[in-house]
Amino acid sequence: MSRLREEVQGPMSRLREEVQGPMSRLREEVQGPMSRLREEVQGPMSRLREEVQGPMSRLREEVQA
């Protein structure tokens, strides 16, 4: 059982090492566009939130009354 585990662990750790490089590069490549996208979305989202707050609070007041 332990020999089988050793036979499996070797290839598994090599695979993990081979995958880590491309994965970290991919993560770095994606971070830039993702943060830009987040910044582009934040503006419209906050405006939408502000536009919705008024009617929502009025609706809440009507429901409570």
C-alpha positions, 0 to 999 in steps of 0.5 A, a space after each residue: 500500500 505504501 509503495 503504491 502511494 509512493 508510486 502515485 505521489 511522484 507523478 502527482 507532485 511533478 504534475 502539480 509543479 508543471 501546472 503551477 507555473 502556467 497557472 500563476 502566469 494565467 492568474 497574473 494575465 487575468 488580474 489586470 483585465 479583471 481589475 479594470 472590469 471591476 472599476 468599469 462596473 463599479 461606476 454604473 453599479 453605484 449609480 444604480 444603487 443610488 437610483 434604486 435607494 429612493 424608491 426602495 425606501 419609499 416602498 419600505 415606508 409604505 409597507 410599514 405604514 
